Amino acid sequence: AGEILTLLENFEKKYPEQEKAFEAVARTRIIALQKTGRFAELEKAVDAIVARYQPAQQRELLKGLPQVVAADVKQLEKQEDKESLLTARRLLARLYADRLKRGEAFAPEESPDQFKYNLAQLYLDVKDYENASQLYLELRKGGAYSLAALAGLARIAEVKNELPQATTYWEELLKGSQVGDPLW
């Protein structure tokens, strides 16, 4: 994969007449970057794809990437590689957010609320409190993740040193749950 990356470096600039190959090069590049664990470069490659291609092309070029990056995140958590983990989580949050922005339909076995909750958790992990708050507020309106969203909002309020607001969220969470619930 490393050798492939060397061959593809600046391909679009070196061979501007090969425009028909750009999509294949972009796809190959992101695969090789993921395989080599170069998440910062992978993040830039994803940005380039989003900037250059239409949503249908983006979907095709990035197909499967969120699943493998999610697996990478789990592996990095086990390895305790904090720097790579942070970058991989930020990339995964970007991929998830782009999916929501494109309005991709969810498969029958997928839960949109769980997807949004997972994205909010990623935002929380990378300290993007504004985007995390927006998703938690949306989830708080009802559904299976409303209480979990309160916990996320409380944590964000604590980080922002908004202790009265954090206390309000924790109290609301306690009123809506019972001892022994998973949130406890």
C-alpha positions, -999 to 999 in steps of 0.1 A, spaced: 0 0 0 29 24 8 44 18 -27 10 25 -43 7 57 -24 41 68 -37 31 60 -73 -2 80 -69 13 110 -52 2 141 -70 -12 120 -98 -38 146 -108 -12 173 -111 14 151 -129 -11 137 -154 -39 162 -159 -47 146 -193 -57 114 -175 -89 129 -161 -108 97 -167 -85 79 -143 -90 104 -114 -119 86 -98 -100 52 -98 -69 69 -84 -89 87 -57 -105 54 -47 -72 35 -47 -56 63 -27 -81 62 1 -79 24 3 -41 25 5 -41 53 31 -66 34 53 -45 2 49 -14 20 60 -31 38 89 -23 72 77 -55 88 90 -45 125 87 -37 120 50 -68 99 46 -88 128 61 -73 151 34 -81 127 7 -117 125 18 -119 163 18 -105 163 -18 -132 138 -29 -160 158 -13 -147 190 -29 -142 176 -63 -170 151 -69 -208 151 -70 -227 134 -42 -234 102 -63 -197 99 -71 -187 107 -35 -210 79 -23 -194 54 -47 -158 65 -40 -163 64 -2 -183 32 -2 -173 10 27 -149 35 42 -170 43 73 -172 6 82 -134 0 79 -126 32 97 -150 22 125 -132 -11 128 -99 8 128 -112 30 157 -119 -1 177 -84 -15 170 -68 18 179 -87 19 212 -72 -15 221 -37 -3 211 -41 30 230 -27 50 201 -43 83 212 -31 105 183 -42 81 155 -74 74 174 -83 110 176 -77 115 139 -96 83 130 -126 94 151 -126 128 136 -126 112 101 -153 88 110 -174 117 124 -168 135 91 -179 105 71 -211 100 92 -219 137 90 -215 137 52 -238 107 50 -265 127 69 -259 158 48 -263 138 15 -295 124 29 -286 87 23 -314 64 32 -309 40 61 -312 2 55 -341 -14 73 -318 -29 99 -302 5 106 -315 29 132 -313 66 123 -314 75 160 -285 51 168 -265 65 139 -271 101 151 -262 90 187 -230 74 175 -221 105 155 -228 127 186 -205 104 207 -178 108 181 -182 146 182 -180 144 219 -148 123 217 -131 148 194 -143 178 215 -167 192 188 -192 202 214 -213 224 192 -222 196 167 -225 170 195 -250 193 213 -271 198 182 -275 160 177 -281 154 214 -308 181 214 -324 164 184 -323 130 201 -336 144 233 -370 151 217 -379 115 220 -371 79 212 -348 53 225 -318 77 229 -335 106 247 -320 97 281 -286 90 267 -287 123 249 -293 140 283 -261 124 296 -242 137 266 -257 172 271 -248 170 308 -212 161 300 -209 189 275 -223 214 301 -197 201 326 -168 206 302 -181 242 294 -183 247 332 -220 253 330 -226 234 362 -262 245 369 -272 234 334 -253 201 338 -271 195 371 -305 202 354 -297 176 327 -285 150 352 -316 155 373 -339 151 343 -320 119 334 -325 106 369 -362 113 368 -365 94 335 -346 63 345 -345 37 373 -317 21 393 -303 -7 372 -310 9 338 -280 9 315 -274 46 320 -269 40 357 
